[in-house]
Amino acid sequence: MVQNRSSSPRVNFMKGRRQDPNHWHEHAEKWRASGQEYSFYAMKLLTEYIEHALQFERLAAQEADPKLKAQFAEQAKAYRELAAERAARYGLPPPSPPPEATPV
């Protein structure tokens, strides 16, 4: 016989906890007010810019067509510039230059 869920003998561990929709809203407001949310997303964007730059640099290194290779390199350069601007805005050191541009 199938037991009705409402009459289930299981204990509802969430009863009285976090069911109030304002519960999470209050914590979110405190987090936003602390500035942590803003810095988290700023760092996330900075990391994503660098990851995209590296991806385009790898594509450029593997490409045989000079025209497409130049486009990939230009895209990588644009992402590195975005990363540098974002880093400067938050007082962080600029990202390292691409491997082939590193002085010997």
Buried (B, 14 or more C-beta within 10 A) or exposed (E): EEEEEEEEEEEEEEEEEEEEEEEEEEEEEEEEEEEEEEEEEBBEEBEBBBEBBBBBBEBBBEBEEEEEBEBBBEBBBBBBEBBBEBBEEEEBEEBEEBEEEEEE
